[in-house]
Amino acid sequence: MSTGLRFTLEVDGLPPDAFAVVSFHLTQSLSSLFSLDLSLVSQQFLSLEFAQVLDKMAYLTVWQGDDVQRRVKGVVTWFELGENDKNQMLYSMKVCPPLWRTGLRQNFRIFQNEDIESILATILKENGVTEWSPLFSEPHPSREFCVQYGETDYDFLCRMAAEEGIFFYEEHAQKSTDQSLVLCDTVRYLPESFEIPWNPNTRTEVSTLCISQFRYSAQIRPSSVVTKDYTFKRPGWAGRFEQEGQHQDYQRTQYEVYDYPGRFKGAHGQNFARWQMDGWRNNAETARGMSRSPEIWPGRRIVLTGHPQANLNREWQVVASELHGEQPQAVPGRQGAGTALGEPFCGDPGRQNMATTAVAETAGRRPAERRRDGTGRRGNLL
C-alpha cells in the first residue's frame, strides 16, 4: 500500500513506469486550452524517439496514498531530451487537450442553415475530439449563412461560441480516465458545489484540503451593450437591442458598448446583446486564492467556509486555476523538501453566465461573410 502524496505519468505505447514525475505545472481557464508542463526522469529509457511520444495520449495522476485526487489526460504536443548521465535520462514534455489540434488547421468554408451545435460538431469530429457534450439551455437558431474566413478551426470555434454565449471547459473524472470537453451556455449546468474550509496555517498536513489565501476584488467594466442591425427587406424594422449589466452599484452607468452590425435576425438579437454584456462583465468581480486541493479546476463550484470575513463564506465558481507539483526525490541522488502540491486559482461570485469576450475584444472588425441575397445584391453576414 502506498502512502503520502505522489504523482505518476503514463504514455500510450510505453510501460506504465517508463517515467517518474519530477515536477509539473498545469494551467487552466474557462474557454481556453489547458497546458500541462512536466519534468520527467527515466532509468528504463535512456533514449526515446520522438515518434514514441509525440501525438500520443498521456495521463497524469495525483495520488494521496492509494486514492486518486486528480487525473488529467491530453495529447503530447512537445517533447525534449535532456541530460543523460548513462544511468538516467531527463525529459521535458508538454501536454494539451485534444481540442488543441484545432489550432493547427486553417480553412475558408461556408456553413448554411446549420445551428451552432451542428457547426461545432463538424469541427470537433474533423479534429478527432470524440469526448464532448453540449449543455445548452438557450435557443440557438440555425444560421442561414456562416463562414469560416481564413481562421483556424480553434479561432472559428471560439468566435462562434462567444457570439452564442457559450463557454467551455474540461470535465475531469477521478475514478476513471474519462475526460470530456463540455460546451455550456449557463452556469446552472455546472456540477454541484463542494465545501472547502479556510485555513491560513500553511503548515497544515498536505492531506488536509483547504484554502490558505483568499482575496476579492472589483473593477469598472462596460455598463451596457447596444447592438443594431439592418435589412432592406424590412426598412421599418428598428433592429436595435439594449442590455444593461448587473451589479453596478460601485460604478457609473455611462460605459456603453455599441455594436454594428449585430449579426442577428429578429428578436434573437436580444440574446446576442445579453451574451455580449455577460462577456464584457465576466471579470467585474474576481476572487483569487491559494489551495492545496487538486479538486479545484475551471467549471467547478466551491463553497468557502470558516473565513473571518462572513460575506466571503458563499458559493464561488472557478474560472481559472494552476496546479504545481514537485517530487524532487524522483531523481536518484537528488535532495529536496519532499513532495509538494499547490494551487492558485481564480473565481467569481457566480451571479452571471461566463460568456467570453473573444468577439467583443477582437481588434478591428471581424471577418465578413459575403453573399448574394435573393435580389442579387451583395451583403456582409456574420
Residue pairs with C-beta under 8 A, 6 or more apart in sequence:
1 65
1 66
2 63
2 65
2 66
3 65
4 64
4 65
4 206
4 339
5 62
5 63
5 64
5 206
5 207
5 339
5 340
5 341
6 63
6 327
6 339
7 21
7 24
7 60
7 61
7 62
7 63
7 325
7 327
7 339
8 16
8 21
8 60
8 61
8 63
9 19
9 21
9 38
9 40
9 58
9 59
9 60
9 61
10 16
10 18
10 58
10 59
10 61
11 18
11 19
11 53
11 56
11 57
11 58
11 59
11 76
12 56
12 57
12 58
13 52
13 56
14 45
14 52
14 53
15 44
17 44
18 42
18 44
18 45
19 40
19 41
19 42
19 91
20 40
20 41
20 42
20 327
20 330
20 331
21 38
21 39
21 40
21 60
21 325
21 327
21 330
22 38
22 39
22 40
22 41
22 90
22 326
22 327
22 328
22 330
22 331
23 38
23 39
23 324
23 325
23 326
23 327
23 328
24 36
24 37
24 38
24 39
24 60
24 323
24 324
24 325
25 36
25 37
25 322
25 323
25 324
25 325
26 34
26 35
26 36
26 37
26 60
26 72
26 321
26 322
26 323
26 324
27 34
27 35
27 320
27 321
27 322
28 34
28 169
28 170
28 297
28 298
28 320
28 321
28 322
29 298
29 319
29 320
29 321
29 346
30 167
30 168
30 169
30 298
30 299
30 319
30 320
30 354
30 356
31 158
31 161
31 162
31 167
31 168
31 169
31 354
31 356
31 358
33 96
33 97
33 99
33 100
33 103
33 154
34 72
34 74
34 96
34 97
34 170
35 94
35 95
35 96
36 60
36 72
36 74
36 94
36 95
36 96
37 92
37 93
37 94
38 60
38 92
38 93
38 94
38 95
39 90
39 91
39 92
40 90
40 91
40 92
40 93
41 88
41 89
41 90
41 91
41 330
41 331
42 48
42 88
42 89
42 91
43 87
43 88
43 89
43 332
45 89
46 84
46 86
46 88
46 89
47 81
47 84
47 89
48 79
48 81
48 89
48 91
50 79
53 76
53 79
53 93
54 76
54 77
54 78
54 79
55 75
55 76
55 77
56 75
56 76
57 73
57 74
57 75
57 76
58 73
58 74
58 75
58 76
58 93
58 95
59 71
59 72
59 73
59 177
60 70
60 71
60 72
60 73
60 95
61 68
61 70
61 71
62 68
62 69
62 70
62 71
62 294
62 323
62 325
62 341
63 69
64 207
68 174
68 175
69 174
69 294
69 295
70 172
70 174
70 294
70 295
70 323
71 172
71 173
71 174
71 176
71 177
71 179
72 95
72 172
72 179
73 95
73 177
73 179
74 95
74 96
74 97
74 98
74 100
75 95
75 96
75 97
75 98
75 100
75 101
76 93
76 94
76 95
77 94
77 95
77 96
77 100
78 92
78 93
78 94
79 91
79 92
79 93
79 94
80 91
80 92
80 93
81 89
81 91
82 89
82 90
82 91
82 92
83 89
83 90
84 90
87 332
88 331
88 332
90 331
97 170
97 179
97 181
98 127
98 128
98 129
98 130
98 131
98 181
99 124
99 127
99 129
99 154
99 181
100 154
101 127
101 128
101 129
102 123
102 124
102 127
102 129
102 152
102 153
102 154
102 157
103 152
103 153
103 154
103 155
104 152
105 126
105 127
105 152
105 153
106 150
106 151
106 152
106 153
107 148
107 150
107 151
107 153
107 156
108 147
108 148
108 149
108 150
109 147
109 148
110 145
110 146
110 147
110 148
110 369
111 118
111 119
111 122
111 143
111 145
111 146
111 147
111 148
112 144
112 145
112 146
113 142
113 143
113 144
114 122
114 142
114 143
114 146
115 140
115 141
115 142
115 143
116 140
116 143
116 160
116 161
116 164
116 166
117 134
117 136
117 140
118 142
119 143
119 146
119 160
120 134
120 157
120 160
120 161
120 183
123 153
123 156
123 157
124 130
124 132
124 181
126 153
127 153
129 181
131 178
131 179
131 180
131 181
132 180
132 181
132 182
132 183
133 180
133 181
133 182
133 183
134 183
134 184
135 182
135 183
135 184
135 185
135 186
135 189
136 166
136 183
136 184
136 185
137 185
137 186
137 188
137 189
138 164
138 165
138 185
138 186
138 271
139 268
139 271
140 164
140 185
141 268
144 265
144 381
145 369
145 371
145 381
146 160
146 369
146 381
146 382
147 367
147 369
147 381
148 156
149 367
149 368
149 369
150 367
151 159
151 367
158 356
158 358
159 358
159 359
159 362
159 366
160 166
161 167
161 168
161 183
161 356
161 358
162 275
162 279
162 355
162 356
162 357
162 358
162 359
162 360
163 263
163 272
163 275
163 359
163 382
164 185
164 275
165 185
165 271
165 274
165 275
165 278
165 279
165 353
165 355
166 183
166 184
166 185
166 355
167 183
167 184
167 185
167 353
167 354
167 355
167 356
168 181
168 182
168 183
168 184
169 181
169 182
169 184
169 297
169 298
169 299
170 179
170 180
170 181
170 182
170 297
170 298
170 299
171 179
171 180
171 181
171 182
171 191
171 299
172 179
172 297
173 179
174 295
182 299
184 190
185 353
186 353
187 317
187 350
187 352
187 353
187 354
190 299
190 300
190 301
190 317
191 299
191 300
191 301
192 301
193 300
193 301
193 302
193 303
193 315
194 295
194 300
194 301
194 302
194 303
195 302
195 303
195 305
196 209
196 210
196 211
196 291
196 293
196 296
196 302
196 303
196 304
196 305
197 210
197 211
197 304
197 305
197 306
198 210
198 211
198 212
198 214
198 304
198 305
198 306
198 307
198 308
198 313
199 208
199 210
199 211
199 212
199 306
200 212
200 213
201 212
202 212
204 210
204 212
204 292
206 292
206 339
206 340
206 341
208 292
209 291
209 292
209 293
209 295
210 291
210 292
210 293
211 289
211 290
211 291
211 293
211 304
212 290
212 291
212 292
213 288
213 289
213 290
214 287
214 288
214 289
214 290
214 304
214 307
214 312
215 287
215 288
215 289
216 285
216 286
216 287
216 312
217 285
217 286
217 287
217 288
218 250
218 284
218 285
218 286
219 283
219 284
219 286
220 250
220 251
220 252
220 255
220 284
221 245
221 251
221 255
221 280
221 281
221 283
221 284
222 245
222 255
222 256
222 257
222 277
222 280
222 281
223 244
223 245
223 248
223 251
223 252
223 253
223 254
223 255
223 256
224 242
224 243
224 244
224 245
224 253
224 255
224 256
224 257
224 277
225 242
225 243
225 256
225 257
225 258
225 259
225 273
225 276
225 277
225 280
226 240
226 241
226 242
226 256
226 257
226 258
226 259
226 273
227 240
227 241
227 258
227 259
227 260
227 262
227 264
227 269
227 272
227 273
227 276
228 239
228 240
228 241
228 258
228 259
228 260
228 261
228 262
229 239
229 260
229 261
229 262
229 263
229 264
229 265
229 269
230 237
230 239
230 261
231 237
231 239
231 265
232 377
239 262
239 269
240 269
241 262
241 264
241 269
241 270
241 272
241 273
242 273
243 270
243 273
243 274
243 276
243 277
244 253
244 277
245 277
245 280
245 281
245 284
246 281
246 351
246 352
247 284
247 285
247 351
257 276
257 280
257 360
259 276
259 360
261 380
261 382
262 269
262 272
262 273
263 272
263 381
263 382
264 272
275 353
275 355
276 355
276 359
276 360
278 352
278 353
278 354
278 355
279 355
279 356
279 357
279 358
279 359
279 360
280 357
280 360
281 352
282 319
282 348
282 352
282 354
282 355
282 356
282 357
283 348
285 348
285 349
286 346
286 347
286 348
287 312
287 316
287 346
287 347
287 348
287 349
288 344
288 345
288 346
288 347
289 344
289 345
289 346
289 347
290 342
290 343
290 344
290 345
291 342
291 343
291 344
291 345
292 341
292 342
292 343
293 343
294 323
294 341
294 343
296 302
296 318
296 321
296 343
296 345
297 318
297 321
297 323
298 318
298 319
298 320
298 321
299 318
300 317
300 318
301 315
301 316
301 317
301 318
301 350
302 315
302 316
302 318
302 347
303 313
303 314
303 315
303 316
304 312
304 313
304 314
304 316
305 313
306 313
307 313
314 349
315 349
315 350
316 347
316 348
316 349
316 350
317 347
317 348
317 349
317 350
317 354
318 345
318 346
318 347
319 346
319 347
319 348
319 354
320 345
320 346
321 343
321 344
321 345
321 346
322 343
322 344
322 345
323 341
323 342
323 343
324 340
324 341
324 342
324 343
325 339
325 340
325 341
326 336
326 337
326 339
326 340
326 341
327 339
328 334
328 335
328 336
328 337
328 338
329 336
329 338
329 339
348 354
359 366
366 382
367 382
368 380
368 381
368 382
369 380
369 381
369 382
370 378
370 379
370 380
370 381
371 378
371 379
371 381
372 378
372 379
373 379
